[in-house]
Amino acid sequence: MIGQGNFPVTRNSRKARNDTPEYAEVKHRMVAAAIELMADRGLQKFRFEELAEKVGYNRATIYRYFDSKQDLVTEVMMTLMHEITNDIIEETTGTGTVTPQTFTDALYNIITDLRTDKRYAIIMDAQNVEAFAQLTHQYFSAITTDMLEKHMMEDPAGRVLKEGIAMDDAVHWLMHQIISYGFLGLKGNNEKEQKAYLEKMVVSVII
C-alpha cells in the first residue's frame, strides 16, 4: 500500500490558502499535470521537480499545495476515481432501461479502459491498487449508489436489481469487481468470451 515508508513527508508551514479564488484552479492544474507525467514516466520515476517545471512553479510552491508525494498521489487517485465513477454512471444509465446485456457491455468497456488507458496504470499498479480500492469505498460508493439507484430500482420498466440486494451493498461489491478485473483481467480469449464470463460472474449476481 502506498504511503507506508515509501515517500518522505515534507511539510511547509506556509500552506496555500484554500479560500482564495485561484487555489482550486492551481491545484487542479498541478494534479492534471501530475497525471500526465505519471502516465508517461510511471509513478516511481515521477519527481516534484518535473511537475514544477511543467506547471511553471518552483518545487517549494508545489509543497504549498501538497505535503508530500503521497498526498499528491492520493489527489491523483481521487481525480481518476471521479472519472471512473462518472464513466460507470454514464455507461450504465445512458442506454435508457438497464438490461443484463447493456450492463455487461458497460462494465466490459470500463474494465477495458482500466487495463489499456495508460493514465489508469497509476491506480492499477500493484503498489497502488489496494489504496485505490479503499478510496473508492470511502468516498465514492455513496455517489454511485445514489445515481444508479434511480436506474436500477426506480426504472419505469420495474426494478432491475435483484430482490433482497441493497443498492449500497451491490455498488460496493460491484466496485470491488471492477477494480479486481481491471487489475487481473477477464477470462476468455476474445471479447465475446470475456463478456460471457463477466455476465456470469458479475452481472447475473445482481441483475
Steps between C-alpha positions, in 0.01 A plus 500: 500500500631844419615743760647262754868585496519550124484879484658754734260753647607860454276759662494869424366733768402754233223296341300648216173654615214283384253787522655700216344507150807354332558214747273242334618596151869471587453173686299357210778596257758331719299179531425488125868553420601235755266248336662565162851462639417187700331345197801572278782419741344280765435583863840394632688727257273799562671795669366825643770688305345381173155602614624843604657553160189383316261732687743792521553508876798418719517188716427694819170620352396141429547422869271790588218297342611144583677385815676212327508279195255273679260792544519578129452135401185489712366807318585335168310188603202707612492675160520172309233351726267787411559418133430130547189571708368730230578234238308238698198726529508610135566152361233327705227763484555649158309222323165562666369180656776295661514138383754223567640557151538878528646464849749238382605719208546799730713309751708347222579845358597635842724203583662518156579867556657420838730248333592694186496874582850590622355763734335223699827310531562731798221335697526151353861472618545223756626750759200731461196288425422423867511867598286586198241239597481650849445847357214379281327347798559801725406781264310388195272208577231738627517711183473200270225346712286813482531524122456133415209458738282713275567271205515160668225530759271778376504429127157537329532141380538380858774411743815376328702412807419157640264488793671468834812690390553849639629757252789614720615139549474437126706809417770417756527146361484626141782750551713224650436282194583780257831574673588130533435423134663825395811380680486127418312498170196305382509133409445421132689509172288769334241767574206260468646251748603776742155657497340160556729447800423847633126449464519166683735603782386858565186619325283194568573534872326836533260521202 
